[in-house]
């Protein structure tokens, strides 16, 4: 019995050591927003907030229902390994990106105070460029900036009259380097109606979005882990985090 326990401990230690060599999230990351869907083409999923403590990843708050792209998820460009198998995220494909991504900042239409996470109030001039032919593709610009050459044919209006971006979190998808046509303007934002999917973002009830924003701390290097359940083991997550996410997804 003792030898069997020792053998299992050896296997677990070896697996954890492998993950420690090539993990997809920064070692300084202490906050993870996880979105898991049942399958690649599923337009809905569940979001969990997790915080890293000394010895474990702890779930904070309740399960949150979210919607993703109308056609589900596609492998995006982020912190995860290259060469993953599955649909590939592209501009206009109505898929949200799957993988591991930094959560960069927040923006919205109202004055908000967040001592721990960067937030910028938008103006009528703010655009996120979604035209792959533009030199500003997948960048935030202000069209009235005299230093900006307006070479785009389409762009996402960030101060939308429908209130969809009253509060939004910027997902670091296809941001470094930017690949033309790889997908742009990926945010976490409120849904337009309960359960209604998006054209590429992740959406939720406004109350849950506010709670998520208020919980973020830039010093904790927050990331988004977003994937169909089958992709989780291939994202090079730390083993202790993978165990928690697979347990949550299996409920």
FENRAZI-V98359 format. One record per residue. PSI is psi in whole degrees, -180 to 180 (999 if undefined). Layout:
PSI
PSI
This chain:
-42
-42
-36
-44
-42
-39
-44
-40
-39
-44
-45
-40
-39
-41
-45
-38
-37
-46
-36
-27
-37
72
151
-12
149
145
-24
-5
124
0
131
130
116
131
121
131
160
-33
170
-42
7
130
2
160
-172
138
137
146
132
142
137
123
-170
-45
5
165
123
138
132
127
-169
165
141
125
136
163
152
-150
153
-34
14
-135
155
148
122
-169
113
-135
-10
168
153
163
16
146
133
178
142
128
133
160
129
10
-2
29
142
154
138
142
-154
128
143
146
110
-47
-176
156
167
-179
-9
160
124
148
123
105
-13
-7
135
134
139
131
132
161
176
-14
-7
131
150
119
123
13
111
-19
-6
148
-11
18
134
38
154
126
166
119
-22
6
122
-17
1
125
120
89
22
152
-16
151
151
125
123
-19
73
141
-19
-1
5
-31
33
-31
132
149
135
123
130
60
131
46
-17
94
162
129
123
128
0
-6
144
167
58
120
163
124
178
153
155
-24
152
124
0
130
177
-174
7
-9
-176
128
156
176
139
-35
-43
-34
-43
-44
-41
-48
-46
-19
-16
143
115
-34
-20
8
59
143
157
123
114
123
154
155
-39
-21
-20
-48
-13
6
4
43
153
142
-40
-35
-43
-43
-43
-46
-40
-34
-42
-44
-25
-6
999
